[in-house]
Amino acid sequence: MTIRTRRLRRLVGSRTSRGAQPKVVALGGGMGLSASLAALRRITGDLTAVVTVADDGGSSGRLRDELGVLPPGDLRKALAALCGDDDWGQTWARVIQHRFASEGELHGHAVGNLLIVALWEQLGDHVKALDLVGKLLGAHGRVLPMSAVPLELQAFVRGHDPSRPDEVSTVRGQATVALTPGEVQSVHLVPGGPPAVPEAVEAVLDADWVVLGPGSWFSSVIPHLLVPELLEALTETKARRVLSLNLAPQPGETDGFSPQRHLEVLARHAPKLAFDVVLADEAAVPDQGSLCEAAKRLGGTVELAPVARPDGSPKHDPELLAAAYDRIFRMHGRIGPWR
């Protein structure tokens, strides 16, 4: 156990003894949300993940096509990220992330995907099934889908066809949008205006802090803002809101985007949504002034902190990110009984 981990656990332990833990809701999908959850579970025991359900690639896409279920992959990744650092937690995290390798129909399927879908079929309730998986894993938090309806992500992309750089095309499917050439102009969901999972709305309204991002901007972050009830909850909640930025643009989806450009496209999709804090790694912000101006237009301030892994890869370090979130929660005001 590192010094940073011991320090964070002492901090959480002292809060727990006073009944003083913030209620935190983290929204996103994929590895970005996993990074946030791995950090947040180190500083609070009251944590809820709200996860996108538009994935249509890999094992999730195959199960979705064959069984008509929600894509379980991002939900599985969130559950794995919430597993503890003890032997039980790490063993189960490896098990549910394990993918079969064969020349048959099971090839590429993740164990956790099959487990989640089996419980959905057994219980007939998405939320109860995910809660049961979380209990089995000893997850340090709860995982909820943003909607109980399988969704398709569609994007308007300029220059998707390199031979026609000025033409705007419609690109369908999360997996395709995430890797599209050209410039994504906007995204929308099909069916439009899908219903939110009520427990997700309740969690956002009851939170002390809401964290959006990091993650694939158009395919994992912005889709939450396209669910009307969820956007309404995010806008009306008394919680403080943190927008956590990526460490680097994503090839294809946000290739060439500056940090402030990420804020601008988010604001176009949800012009009434404000944020209190924008978290970024200083090394990933070449123009701090422009980012501060963009954050100000969203109603917030910029918090710069070293959150990248020391190996230089564009991935978040869970302990550094935990320290950054903890500092934000302490320095930018607290709401609710955990003060």
C-alpha positions, 0 to 999 in steps of 0.5 A, a space after each residue: 500500500 502506498 503512502 498516498 493510499 494510506 493517507 486517503 484511507 485515513 482521511 476517509 476513515 476520519 470522515 466515516 467516524 463522523 458520518 461525514 461522507 459526500 454523496 457522489 454521482 459519477 456519469 460517463 462510460 468506458 475507461 473514462 468512467 472507470 478511472 473516475 470511479 477507481 478514484 472516487 471510491 477511495 474518498 467516499 463510501 456513498 458513490 453511484 455510477 450512471 452509465 451510458 447504454 448506447 454501446 454496440 460493439 464487441 461482446 456488448 453489441 453481440 448480446 444486444 443484437 441477439 437478445 435485445 438487452 441493454 449493452 452490459 459492457 460499460 456497466 461491467 467496467 464500472 462494477 469492476 472499477 468499484 471493486 476493492 483493492 483486497 484479494 476478494 475485490 481484485 479477484 472478482 474484478 479480474 473474473 468479470 473482466 475475463 474474456 473467453 478466447 476460442 474459435 467458437 461462439 463464446 470468443 470475445 465474450 466477457 464473463 461479466 457481460 454474461 453474468 449481468 445479462 443472465 440476472 436481467 433475464 432471471 430477475 426482470 429488473 435492470 437495477 435489482 440485477 446490477 445491485 445483486 452483482 455489486 453485492 457479489 463483488 463487494 463493490 464500493 458503490 452502486 451502478 445504474 444505467 442512464 436509461 432502460 432502453 437500448 439506445 443508438 448513437 448517431 452523429 453528424 460528421 463533417 468530412 466523414 468521407 475524406 474525398 468530400 471534406 465539406 460534406 456532413 454525413 450521418 454516422 450511426 453506432 457508438 463504436 463507429 462514432 468513436 473512431 470516425 474520421 472527420 469532425 463530429 458536429 453533434 450527436 443525438 440518440 435514437 429513439 430520441 428523448 429516452 426515459 431515464 432510469 428513475 433511480 439515476 434521476 433520484 441519485 443526481 437530485 440527492 447528491 452532494 457532488 456530480 462528476 461528469 467525465 472523463 471519457 469519450 466526449 461524444 460517445 460516453 459523456 455527452 449522451 447523458 445530456 440527451 436524456 431529458 429527465 437526466 439533463 433536467 436533474 443535472 440542471 436542477 440538482 443542488 449538488 455541485 458539479 465537476 467536469 473532468 477533462 481528458 488527458 488527450 484528444 481521442 483519435 477520430 472522435 475529438 482529434 485536434 480538440 483543445 481542452 476548451 473546445 470540449 467545453 464548447 461542444 458540451 455547452 452546445 448540447 446542453 446550453 443551460 447546464 452549469 459547472 462549478 469546477 473544471 478539472 484538468 491536468 496542467 500538462 494537458 492544457 497548453 492555453 490556460 487562459 482560454 480554458 479559464 474563459 470557457 469554464 467561466 462561460 459555464 459558470 465555473 473555475 478551473 482546477 489544475 492538478 497532476 492526475 496523469 500516470 507517471 509513465 507518460 501514458 494518457 491515462 489517469 492515475 487513480 490515487 492522483 485523481 482521488 487526491 484532486 477530487 478530494 481537494 475540490 470537494 474540500 476547497 469548493 464548498 460542501 453541501 449536505 450533512 457531511 460538512 
